[in-house]
Amino acid sequence: MPKTNMATIVSNNRGAAMMEYALLVSLVALTILGGFKVLGGGVLMAFSDINRTLNVPTLVDDVKAH
């Protein structure tokens, strides 16, 4: 199998499409991770509030109890 470098991959149309797809996937992944970072605590507290209303013990309650 011959060695390929980044310039060869990008100069090839299939390689260019692959690079665009990889950049798009990485952008979507970073956006999702950023959303989890921003909304993560709020979502956890919302579910904890729902569980507390239903009188279901949660992981957050268990950690606070110890």
Contacts in CASP RR format, 6 or more apart in sequence:
PFRMAT RR
TARGET T0000
AUTHOR 0000-0000-0000
METHOD contacts of the structure
MODEL  1
MPKTNMATIVSNNRGAAMMEYALLVSLVALTILGGFKVLGGGVLMAFSDI
NRTLNVPTLVDDVKAH
9 15 0 8 1.000
9 16 0 8 1.000
9 18 0 8 1.000
9 19 0 8 1.000
10 16 0 8 1.000
10 19 0 8 1.000
44 60 0 8 1.000
45 60 0 8 1.000
47 58 0 8 1.000
48 58 0 8 1.000
48 60 0 8 1.000
48 61 0 8 1.000
51 57 0 8 1.000
51 58 0 8 1.000
51 61 0 8 1.000
52 58 0 8 1.000
52 61 0 8 1.000
END
